[in-house]
Amino acid sequence: MLTSQPVYAQHLDIEVWGQGNALFAGFCRTSGAVGCNLNGVTDALGLPAGMLPVEAITNKLIFPVDFGDLTGGDFSTRNPGFQSIHNALLPNELISYRALGKLKYWDPAVSSWTDAPHTVQIRLFGGLEASAEILSDFSQCAGQLLCFSENSFGIDGSTVFTGTGVHGNPDLVVDITSTSGILHTHLSFFLENPDGEIGGPSGAYLIEMQLISNARFFPSNPFLVLLNAGLGTGELGAALSALTGNPTSSDLPQQPELPISIPGDADLDGDVDRIDVALILLAAQNTETLNATNAAFDVDGDGLITRADALLAKTLCTLRLCNIPVEAPATALNVAAIYDRTSGILNLNDIHADGKHYRAQLQRLNDHSFALITLQADNPRYATPAQYDALTGTLEIPAIFIDGKSYRVSMKNAEEWTFMITHLEEINALSIPTD
């Protein structure tokens, strides 16, 4: 059981920002802010020079924290927090988390990561249940695109991470941004047994999450939170090094490249509508400087973002919300399936089956087969989800994004959720339904 004191007092908060129609999460770098000293954390952990907390196999960021670093006792922490700087997000933007994967445990006795034993779990408490009382009437929202009624949220909810998967509610609200687009919230993590009694064995614990927004179509990349339960500096460093390997540089992993479809498409959803016009007006009001991430805002091509760009964008919209294009650019941000060659994991971010939607991960076994390793219910997220027919065992994937290319794939559930590839062809673009 945990008896020692935390080995370091610093932690890394999760910085959140939006670019167009995508949400991003990364290490907090705001100068002077608590939870934003990346160098201080790596030094306190005794990490070798050049080593960043990034998982080598998946390139996922790792946020290390300590149980017992606050007043809640030896088995709880309110870190990492979630924060954003001024105007990094939209005013009144709703940010939620999504729990993924399984709880992993570093056993100091054998110095290895495994699925956590059934006797222990981590509960994430403080996320809010959101109702459907979201207002979009311009007159009721003080000029904002959308807002929330006073009764939009219920009581606090919780998510439970175990060695077999996620239980409870996997999606809960973190918070709503301020009128300046600022977010700063801390939830609570508890180490406990299956009966909810606080406590657990010494070691390190690893959970996986990603963030989603009500105002953006694409969620953040998944990231990891490493929670230390009583390990000393050397032991914790060994647990972290087993994940990070021996990197040769201290460069942070690059964010996915955002596709720019057409001038005026500020939210990068493939069309120009009233939301794009509002975003361009907001950028003009804030005198944003033109750069690679907001190039679509410069509709008239004069190198500046002004009201003239918003007025020109408005002329490009023929319907109230505009037509959805038949062809959408195929990128890692707008396909429901992504394959990682390094790990051999196929991420199916949206599967439609029997009227419901799911997320799943499949592990490659050989050149022609994959095994299902995780499956959880979810909301519909993509215009072209994968389709699974339970009667025939057929899985149709409209597009899998692999190394910058897209492929249409058919698979068959052969036995015990092992899927065999029956058809594979390269495609150039995704067909998006227009009705």
Secondary structure, 3 states (H helix, E strand, C coil): CCCCCCCCCCCCCEEEEEECCEEEEEECCCCCCCCCCHHHHHHHCCCCCCCCCECCCCCCEEEEEECCCCCCCCCEECCCCEECCCCCCCCCCEEEEEEEEEEEEEECCCCEEEECCCCCEEEEEEEEEECCCEECCHHHCCCCCCEECCCCEEEEEEEEEECCEEEECCEEEEEECCCCCCCEECCEEEEECCCCCECCCCEEEEEEEEEEECCCCECCCCEEEEEEECCCHHHHHHHHHHHHCCCCCCCCCCCCCCCCCCCCCCCCCCCCCHHHHHHHHHHHHCCCCCCHHHHHHCCCCCCCCCHHHHHHHHHCCCCCCCCCCCEECCCCCCCCEEEECCCCEEEEEEEEECCEEEEEEEEEEECCEEEEEEEEEECCCCCCCEEEECCCCEEEEEEEEECCEEEEEEEEEEECCEEEEEEEEEECCEECCCC
